[in-house]
Every structure is written in C-alpha cells, then in structure tokens.
Amino acid sequence: VNRQNDNMASIFDQLKEQSQIVVDKIYGIERQFDHQSIVSYTAPWACKAVFQSLSMPAKVMVMKLLMISGSISADDLYGWLNPTNVSTKLRDSIFHEILSLRILVPELENEDEYIESYSTVNKSSEVLYFMNPHFRSSFKIALSTPSEPWGDAIECNNVSSTTRVSTNISVELLDSFSRDRWSFLLSYLVGVKVAPSVASTSDASSSRRKILIEQFTTADDLMRGDMITSQGYEYLLKSYRDQVWQYVKQVAKNCPLQDEALSLLFMLSYCELHTCRGYPLNRLTQAQQRMVLDLYQLGIVYIPADHAEYLEAELDQYGGTTVFNMSFYPTRIAVSMIFGNDPSVNNNSSESLSSSSSSFSSGLMGSMQDMNIIVETNHQVVAYISCELHLALLKLFVEVHLHLPNMAMGRITKEHSKKAFRMGIKAAQVIDFLIMHAHPLVRSKKNIIPDNVTDQLALWEAENYRIKTQDAVVIECREAIQSALLHYNANTLNTPDVFDTLEANLKKVDLLLWVNKETMIIAIPPVDNYIRVVQSYIESSVASAI
C-alpha cells in the first residue's frame, strides 16, 4: 500500500527536481576529506525515507534490484511484474516511480539524456538500467544498522558528558513551545497584537516573517496594514502539519545546499521525542545548523535559549559550532512533518506508518482544535476559544459583542461578511471554517450550519458581483459628427447613420463601454488623448460613408 500523502509528495517531488549530482550526494556519494574518501552519515536515512515513500510494488522491485549487481533491461524488469495482475499502465507507473527518484539509473552518457529518459519509459532493448550504486550501498547500511539518527554521537556524548541531560525538558514543554511559536507567527496574518513579553521570547526574525507575509498577502494589503487575503485565509484552514510543511519547504528551497537541507529533513522524520537527551548540533554541517536555527524560530525544533543564542553567534562569527555539549530537540511536528507518523509510537513499527495526521492534530494542534463553534438559525455564533488568534479569526466575519476568557458570542452580519468578501475571502471558505471547528454536539446533525445561514452568506457574496465599476470617459458625439459632415461637405448623410458606423468601429477595437443612441452619447475607457482618438474615429466613419 502506498502511504504517500501530500507532504511526502512535496518533498519527494522536490528531490526529483534536483540534478544528478545533488541526488547522488543525498544518496551517499563518496566525498574527499583530508585525502580520504568518506560517505555522508545522513545518506542511509535519506535512502530509507525514499524507500518508505514508494508504493508496495515499487518496494518489491527495489529489493530485487538490491540483489543484482549488473545491468538489466526494461523487458526484464517488466517481467518481474505479473502481467495478469498488473496492467501495462501500472507497470509504467512503477517503472517511472523508481526511475524519477534516481534509484534506477539508465546507462546514458550525459545528464540531459537521463532527464529525458525518466520522463518516458524506454522499453528499448538497447537501453540497460542499473541500481544507483550510492543508493545501494547506503540503503544496505540502513537495513543492517536500525538505529536512530546520530545514535552513535548520542551514546558517545552521554558517556563523556553529563551536560546533555536536562530534567526541565518534557514532551509538554516541546508541544507548548511548538504551539506558541507557530500561533505567534500566524497572528501576523490576522493582525493579532502580541504582548511585548511574549514577542520577546517568541518573535521570529523579520526575514522569516517576510516570507510568510509576502506569500499570503497582497501589496495593497501590506500598505493597509497586513490584512489577510483569500489565500492567507485558505492557508489558515489547512491542518497544522500542512501549514508547517508549506513554510518549511520554502525554507529548504532558500538553503544554498539542497542536498544538506533535504537530508536534514529526512533524518528528522526518524528522530524520537527525547526528553532527557537531545541530538548533537556539532554533527550538523554549517548549512544544516543554520536551517535548524530557522526551524527553532518556527517552533519545529527546540533548542535551549542559551544554546540558540550561542549557536547564532557562532554561525555569524565562525560559520558554525563544534561544541560537543550543545543539543537540539525535534518536536512532534518535526518528526511527523514528512510521513505523518505519531512520534509517541515507535518509528520502526508498522503502526507508526499507518497513523494519521488526525491523531497528531488532536495533540499538538490544540490551539486550533480547541475552538468549538455553534451557529444558530438567527445567525448568532457561540464560540468556545482558547487564544486571541481564535477571536481574530472570528472577527473577520462575525460582529462579536461578548468576549469572555474562554468564550465569544456574536452575530454573522452583512457588514462584517461583506468586509471579508472585499478582502478576497470566499463564502465557501467561511462555511468550511465554521464546519471544521463545529462543536461536537452539532457535528452529528444533518446540517452542521443552518441552511438559511449558508444561503445568506452566498447571497451577500453575490452582491459584490451585481455591479461592476470601471473608469470611463463620457462623450457627446452629435456636434462632433455634424462638424465632420460639414468639413467633408457630406450634408446628405444622416447623423444617426454615421453614429452607427462610429459605434461599430469602436466595438471592433473594444473601446466602447456604453452607448445611448438617442442622445448619441458614448462611454470609453480613459485612454490617452481620448478626444483626439474619438475625433479620428468620427472622421473615418464619415469618410467611409461618403
């Protein structure tokens, strides 16, 4: 069974976009260091993640390829799949799956031929394929040494140093850290003012906020004070894991070394929620240390405050740190970001592979899941909330007239709804939001949101499209046409006939917005020298009628 989800598709599609040399680095190409050939210790985890993302038939094919050292033709590969149970289309899909991830490599001369080859399945007997040797060697290591990432460094440092042990770090602390940091970042989308004490401990740098704000707000909104747009509202409706991945993907793309960025994300997916020991920062490359610092700012990775300050200073001054007793702690979202497995379950068990994002959301994403909304037939809204972010989201389309510490009451009004529509928010998005956060007592009802409320929201939205405004210039043409007739000595022509010709000519070039034939008045867009333009069309209309 293929357990691939949207997040996995995103990161592995990103892997497919990389060049052959970058993919080989991720899979464990040997690198020269102090005149010695070494293989990256991150490679086995990357290969394990790639293998886990494959469909079951593709996994079977990879395990068979693992036992073959030579080349093999496409016909032979197709022969491994039972033609009675597997259609030709499915076989092509499986073949393309392992080819596009560079697990299977054609014997071609250059990269361009290779890119073209994995875009289409080549069954020619002249083309032979072999397993990527870097993937083969690293994947064998992953199969033979089932330990956690940086496991050797953890055991070594635990013996040699006691500074790694921290009794103040708990799962509750990691969850709270992630929730608070991400809620703080989302607050910029809805304009929630954060207390200075919270901002000082939770503030992400302006460059990281800028990515999020520029992605989900328009230029006009930024000028008016960062008002949320339809795209930003749709982003807020996504699950917490989808929100985080969409932002982390942008952070990874900004990393100058794509192989190190993707390798770090792959390794994080196999980490565990350690509360007594973390993972060593000194085992990360400079690019990975910078990325971990970015993830810390987002609440995806936890670093003790003093360690984070020291790491940032070391990166700015020396480009990295080699201190052995500095650690980082992956949070629940860091472990669940790619595969969606619950980190409270052993990663090696089949149970972790089948765990859904819903079990994760109910735990860490309490900041959004704790909002329960009841919508009544008189448009009254009762919302049980737990943070200011909830209240700010409600105020986008609800006129709140009562706010208690854990509850808000208001009414969906035409004024507030149309204000949201003018910002680009759709009525369907508002309805989806109300359904997503509906109170458990109303979820069992046939209509979670009363029909009259949904219909009214649709009608209010439709009002925005009843009248379309457009700048125009209104011109009275009767005197101009009569002057042109006198100029051309065409007194025998009728003015209305000339006006009809003028109307037809303006329509051909899409310059006519509105016309009144009785008064001979037209409306055209405010083009440059519009009087001269209309005059020229009047003269040409008279000349063509003579």
C-alpha positions in Angstrom: 0.0 0.0 0.0 1.3 3.4 -0.9 1.2 5.6 2.2 2.3 8.7 0.4 0.5 11.9 1.4 0.6 15.5 0.2 3.6 16.4 2.3 5.6 13.4 1.2 4.7 14.2 -2.4 6.0 17.7 -2.0 9.4 16.8 -0.6 10.0 13.9 -3.0 8.9 15.9 -5.9 11.5 18.5 -4.7 14.0 15.6 -4.7 13.1 14.7 -8.3 13.8 18.3 -9.4 17.4 18.2 -8.2 20.3 17.5 -10.5 22.0 14.1 -10.6 25.0 15.2 -8.6 22.7 16.6 -5.8 20.7 13.4 -5.7 24.0 11.3 -5.5 25.2 13.5 -2.6 21.9 12.7 -0.8 22.2 9.0 -1.6 25.8 8.9 -0.3 28.4 9.7 -2.9 31.9 9.4 -1.6 33.5 12.8 -0.8 37.1 13.7 -0.3 38.0 14.9 3.2 41.7 15.1 4.3 42.7 12.9 1.4 40.3 10.2 2.5 37.0 9.1 0.9 34.1 9.3 3.3 30.4 8.6 2.9 27.8 11.0 4.4 26.2 9.6 7.5 22.9 11.2 6.5 22.6 9.1 3.4 21.2 5.9 4.9 18.3 7.8 6.4 17.6 9.6 3.1 17.5 6.3 1.3 15.3 4.8 4.0 12.8 7.7 3.6 12.8 7.4 -0.2 12.2 3.7 0.0 9.4 4.2 2.5 7.7 6.7 0.1 7.4 4.1 -2.7 4.4 2.0 -3.5 4.4 -1.6 -2.5 5.2 -3.0 -6.0 8.0 -0.5 -6.4 9.4 -1.5 -3.0 9.4 -5.2 -4.1 11.3 -4.2 -7.3 13.9 -2.2 -5.3 14.5 -5.1 -3.0 15.1 -7.4 -6.1 17.4 -4.8 -7.7 19.4 -4.8 -4.4 20.4 -8.3 -5.1 21.6 -7.7 -8.7 25.0 -6.2 -9.3 24.9 -5.9 -13.1 22.7 -4.1 -15.6 19.2 -5.2 -16.6 16.8 -4.3 -19.5 13.4 -2.8 -19.2 11.9 -6.0 -20.6 13.4 -8.0 -17.7 12.2 -5.5 -15.2 8.7 -5.7 -16.6 9.0 -9.5 -16.4 9.2 -9.3 -12.6 5.6 -8.0 -12.5 2.9 -10.5 -13.1 1.1 -9.3 -16.3 -2.1 -11.0 -15.2 -2.3 -8.9 -12.0 -0.6 -5.7 -13.1 -1.8 -3.6 -16.0 0.6 -2.0 -18.5 -0.2 1.4 -17.2 0.6 0.4 -13.6 3.9 -1.2 -14.7 4.8 2.0 -16.5 3.9 4.0 -13.3 6.1 1.7 -11.1 9.0 1.9 -13.5 8.7 5.7 -13.7 8.5 5.9 -9.9 11.9 4.4 -9.2 13.4 6.0 -12.3 12.4 9.5 -11.4 13.9 9.2 -7.9 17.2 8.1 -9.5 17.1 4.7 -7.7 17.2 3.1 -11.2 19.8 4.7 -13.5 20.0 4.2 -17.3 23.3 3.7 -18.9 23.4 7.1 -20.7 26.2 9.4 -21.5 25.0 12.7 -20.0 22.5 14.3 -17.7 20.3 15.7 -20.4 19.7 12.2 -21.9 18.9 10.9 -18.4 16.3 13.6 -17.6 14.6 12.8 -20.9 14.7 9.1 -20.2 13.0 9.2 -16.9 10.2 11.4 -18.2 9.2 8.5 -20.5 9.5 4.7 -20.1 12.0 3.4 -22.6 11.5 -0.3 -23.3 14.2 -0.4 -26.0 16.5 -3.4 -25.6 19.4 -1.1 -26.4 19.0 0.8 -23.1 20.1 -1.0 -19.9 19.5 0.1 -16.4 21.3 -0.5 -13.1 20.7 0.4 -9.5 22.2 3.7 -8.3 25.4 2.4 -6.6 25.2 5.2 -4.0 21.6 4.3 -3.1 22.5 0.6 -3.0 25.4 1.0 -0.5 23.6 3.5 1.8 20.3 1.5 1.8 22.2 -1.6 2.8 23.6 0.3 5.7 20.1 1.5 6.6 18.8 -2.1 6.6 21.7 -3.6 8.6 22.0 -0.9 11.3 18.5 0.0 12.5 19.4 2.8 15.0 18.1 6.3 15.4 19.8 9.3 13.6 23.1 10.4 15.2 22.7 7.5 17.5 26.5 6.9 17.8 27.1 10.5 18.8 24.3 10.4 21.4 25.7 7.3 23.1 29.2 8.7 23.0 28.3 12.1 24.4 26.1 10.6 27.1 29.1 8.7 28.4 31.5 11.6 28.2 29.3 14.5 29.2 26.5 15.0 31.7 25.6 18.4 30.5 23.3 16.9 27.8 20.8 15.7 30.4 18.1 18.2 31.2 15.3 17.4 33.6 13.4 20.6 32.6 12.6 19.4 29.1 9.4 17.4 28.7 7.0 16.4 26.0 4.6 19.0 27.3 7.3 21.7 27.0 8.1 20.7 23.4 4.4 20.7 22.5 3.8 24.1 24.1 6.9 25.5 22.5 5.7 24.5 19.0 2.2 25.6 19.5 3.1 29.1 20.9 5.8 29.8 18.3 3.5 28.9 15.4 0.5 30.6 16.8 2.6 33.7 17.2 3.7 33.5 13.6 0.1 33.1 12.3 -1.0 36.0 14.4 0.6 38.3 11.8 -1.9 37.1 9.2 -4.9 38.3 11.2 -3.3 41.3 12.9 -3.3 40.0 16.4 -1.3 42.2 18.7 1.1 40.2 20.9 2.2 41.3 24.3 5.9 42.5 24.4 6.8 39.8 26.9 5.5 37.1 24.5 7.1 38.8 21.5 10.5 38.9 23.1 10.5 35.1 23.6 8.6 34.1 20.5 9.4 36.6 17.8 10.7 35.1 14.6 13.2 37.3 12.6 11.8 39.8 10.2 13.2 37.8 7.2 11.3 34.7 8.2 8.1 36.6 8.8 8.6 38.4 5.5 8.4 35.1 3.6 5.0 34.2 5.1 3.5 37.7 4.8 4.6 38.2 1.2 3.3 34.7 0.3 -0.2 35.2 1.7 -0.9 39.0 1.5 -1.2 41.3 -1.5 0.7 44.5 -2.0 -2.3 46.6 -1.3 -2.9 44.7 2.0 0.6 45.4 3.1 0.1 49.1 2.5 -3.1 49.0 4.6 -1.5 47.1 7.4 -1.1 43.4 6.5 -4.8 42.5 6.1 -5.4 38.8 5.4 -6.3 37.7 1.9 -8.2 34.8 0.5 -5.0 32.8 0.0 -4.0 33.5 3.6 -7.4 32.5 4.9 -7.2 29.3 2.9 -3.8 28.7 4.5 -5.2 29.1 8.0 -7.9 26.5 7.2 -5.2 23.8 6.5 -4.1 21.4 9.1 -1.2 22.4 11.3 1.2 19.9 9.6 0.3 21.2 6.1 0.8 24.8 7.3 4.3 23.9 8.7 5.4 21.9 5.7 4.4 24.6 3.2 6.6 27.1 5.1 9.5 24.6 5.7 9.5 23.8 2.0 10.2 27.4 1.3 12.9 27.5 4.0 14.6 24.4 2.4 14.4 25.9 -1.1 16.2 29.0 0.2 19.1 26.8 1.5 22.1 27.1 -0.8 22.9 23.4 -0.4 19.8 21.4 -1.3 21.3 18.0 -0.6 22.1 19.0 3.1 18.7 20.6 3.6 16.7 17.6 2.3 19.0 15.2 4.2 18.3 17.0 7.4 14.5 16.8 6.9 14.8 13.1 6.1 16.7 12.5 9.3 14.3 14.5 11.4 11.5 12.2 10.3 13.2 9.3 12.1 14.1 11.1 15.3 12.4 10.4 18.6 10.9 12.6 21.2 13.8 12.6 23.7 13.1 14.5 26.9 16.3 13.6 28.7 18.8 13.9 25.8 18.9 15.8 22.5 20.7 15.4 19.2 24.2 16.9 18.8 24.5 20.2 17.0 28.1 19.7 16.2 27.3 16.7 13.9 25.4 19.1 11.6 27.0 20.9 8.7 27.1 24.7 8.6 24.1 24.9 6.3 22.2 22.4 8.5 23.0 24.4 11.6 21.5 27.5 10.0 18.4 25.6 8.9 18.0 24.2 12.5 18.1 27.7 13.8 15.4 28.7 11.3 13.3 25.7 12.4 13.9 26.7 16.0 12.4 30.2 15.3 9.3 28.5 13.9 8.9 26.1 16.8 9.7 23.0 14.8 12.9 22.2 16.7 13.6 23.1 20.3 17.0 24.5 21.4 17.6 25.7 24.9 17.7 29.5 24.8 21.3 29.9 25.8 22.3 27.3 23.2 20.3 29.1 20.5 22.0 32.4 21.3 25.4 30.8 21.3 24.7 29.0 18.0 23.6 32.1 16.3 26.7 34.0 17.4 28.9 31.1 16.3 27.3 31.0 12.9 27.7 34.7 12.4 31.3 34.8 13.5 32.8 31.4 12.6 30.2 29.8 10.3 29.2 27.1 12.8 29.9 25.4 16.1 31.8 22.3 17.2 30.9 22.4 20.9 30.0 18.9 21.9 27.5 19.5 24.7 25.0 21.6 22.6 21.9 19.8 21.6 18.6 20.3 19.7 15.3 18.5 20.4 13.0 17.7 17.5 9.4 18.4 18.4 6.4 16.4 17.5 5.8 18.3 14.3 9.4 17.8 13.1 9.1 14.0 13.4 5.6 14.0 11.8 6.2 16.5 9.1 7.0 14.1 6.2 5.3 10.8 6.9 2.7 11.9 9.4 3.5 9.2 11.9 2.9 9.7 15.6 6.3 10.1 17.3 4.8 8.7 20.5 4.8 5.3 18.7 8.0 3.5 17.8 9.1 4.6 14.3 10.2 1.1 13.4 6.7 -0.4 13.9 4.1 -0.7 11.2 1.7 1.1 13.5 3.7 4.3 13.1 3.4 4.1 9.3 -0.4 3.9 9.4 -1.0 6.6 12.0 -3.0 9.5 10.6 -2.5 13.2 10.9 -5.7 13.5 12.9 -4.2 11.8 15.9 -1.3 14.2 15.7 -3.5 17.2 15.3 -5.6 16.4 18.3 -2.5 16.5 20.4 -0.2 19.3 19.4 -2.5 21.5 17.4 -4.7 22.2 20.4 -4.5 25.9 19.6 -6.9 25.4 16.7 -8.7 22.2 17.7 -9.8 23.8 20.9 -12.1 26.2 19.1 -15.6 24.9 19.0 -18.3 26.9 17.2 -22.1 26.7 17.3 -24.1 28.6 14.6 -27.8 29.2 15.2 -30.6 29.9 12.7 -30.7 33.5 13.8 -27.1 34.0 12.7 -25.9 34.0 16.3 -22.5 32.4 16.8 -21.3 31.0 20.1 -17.6 30.1 20.0 -15.5 28.4 22.8 -12.0 29.7 22.3 -8.6 29.4 24.0 -6.5 32.2 22.5 -6.6 35.6 20.8 -6.0 34.0 17.4 -9.4 32.4 17.6 -11.0 35.7 18.3 -9.2 37.5 15.5 -10.4 34.8 13.0 -14.0 35.1 14.2 -13.9 38.9 13.9 -13.2 38.6 10.2 -16.9 37.8 9.6 -18.6 37.9 13.0 -19.6 41.0 14.9 -18.5 40.0 18.4 -20.5 41.7 21.2 -19.5 39.5 24.1 -16.0 38.2 24.9 -15.2 36.1 28.0 -11.9 34.4 28.7 -12.9 31.1 27.1 -16.0 32.1 25.0 -17.1 34.7 22.5 -20.6 35.4 21.3 -21.6 37.4 18.3 -23.6 37.5 15.1 -22.8 37.0 11.4 -23.8 40.3 9.9 -23.9 41.6 6.4 -21.4 44.4 7.1 -18.7 42.1 8.5 -19.3 39.4 5.9 -19.0 41.9 3.0 -15.9 43.3 4.6 -14.4 39.8 4.5 -15.5 39.4 0.9 -13.8 42.6 -0.1 -10.6 41.3 1.3 -10.9 38.3 -1.0 -12.3 35.7 1.4 -14.9 33.5 -0.2 -18.3 32.5 1.4 -17.3 28.8 0.9 -14.2 29.4 2.9 -16.2 30.9 5.8 -18.6 28.0 5.7 -15.7 25.5 5.6 -14.2 27.2 8.6 -17.4 27.0 10.6 -17.8 23.3 9.7 -14.2 22.5 10.5 -14.5 24.0 14.0 -18.1 23.0 14.7 -18.9 22.0 18.3 -19.0 18.2 18.9 -22.7 18.4 19.8 -23.7 19.7 16.4 -21.4 17.5 14.3 -23.9 14.7 14.4 -26.6 16.9 12.8 -27.5 16.6 9.2 -26.8 20.3 8.6 -24.0 21.4 10.8 -24.5 25.0 9.7 -28.2 26.1 9.2 -29.2 26.3 5.6 -30.5 29.8 5.9 -27.1 31.0 7.2 -25.2 29.3 4.3 -27.7 30.7 1.8 -27.4 34.2 3.2 -23.6 34.2 3.1 -23.8 33.1 -0.6 -26.3 35.9 -1.3 -24.2 38.6 0.4 -21.2 37.4 -1.6 -23.2 37.6 -4.8 -24.0 41.2 -4.2 -20.4 42.1 -4.8 -20.7 40.9 -8.4 -24.0 42.5 -9.3 -22.4 45.8 -10.2 -19.0 46.2 -11.9 -17.3 49.6 -11.7 -14.9 50.8 -14.3 -13.4 54.1 -15.0 -14.7 55.7 -18.2 -15.0 59.0 -20.2 -18.4 60.1 -21.4 -18.5 61.9 -24.7 -21.5 63.6 -26.5 -20.9 62.9 -30.2 -23.7 64.7 -32.0 -22.0 68.1 -32.5 -18.7 66.4 -33.4 -20.4 64.3 -36.1 -22.2 67.3 -37.6 -18.9 69.3 -37.7 -17.3 66.4 -39.6 -20.2 66.3 -42.1 -19.7 70.0 -42.8 -16.0 69.6 -43.1 -16.4 66.8 -45.8 -19.4 68.5 -47.5 -21.5 65.4 -46.7 -24.7 67.1 -45.8 -26.7 64.3 -47.5 -25.6 61.8 -44.9 -27.7 61.2 -41.8 -26.1 61.9 -38.5 -27.6 58.7 -36.9 -26.1 56.6 -39.7 -22.7 58.0 -39.1 -23.1 57.4 -35.3 -24.0 53.7 -36.0 -20.8 53.4 -38.1 -18.8 55.0 -35.2 -20.4 52.6 -32.7 -19.4 49.6 -34.9 -15.9 50.8 -35.3 -15.4 51.4 -31.6 -16.7 47.9 -30.8 -14.2 46.3 -33.1 -11.3 47.7 -31.1 -13.0 47.2 -27.7 -13.2 50.9 -26.9 -16.9 51.1 -26.4 -18.2 50.6 -22.8 -21.7 52.1 -23.1 -23.8 53.8 -25.7 -27.0 55.8 -25.9 -28.2 56.1 -29.5 -31.0 58.6 -28.8 -28.7 61.2 -27.3 -25.6 60.0 -29.2 -23.5 59.7 -26.0 -20.8 57.1 -25.7 -18.5 56.0 -22.8 -15.0 54.8 -23.5 -12.0 53.9 -21.3 -9.8 56.8 -20.2 -7.2 56.3 -22.9 -4.5 58.9 -23.7 -5.8 61.7 -25.9 -9.2 60.3 -25.8 -10.8 63.3 -27.5 -8.4 63.0 -30.5 -9.0 59.3 -30.6 -12.8 59.7 -30.8 -12.4 62.5 -33.3 -10.3 60.4 -35.6 -12.9 57.6 -35.5 -15.7 60.1 -36.3 -13.8 61.4 -39.3 -13.1 57.8 -40.6 -16.7 56.9 -40.1 -17.8 59.9 -42.2 -15.2 59.2 -44.8 -16.2 55.6 -45.2 -19.9 56.6 -45.6 -19.2 59.0 -48.5 
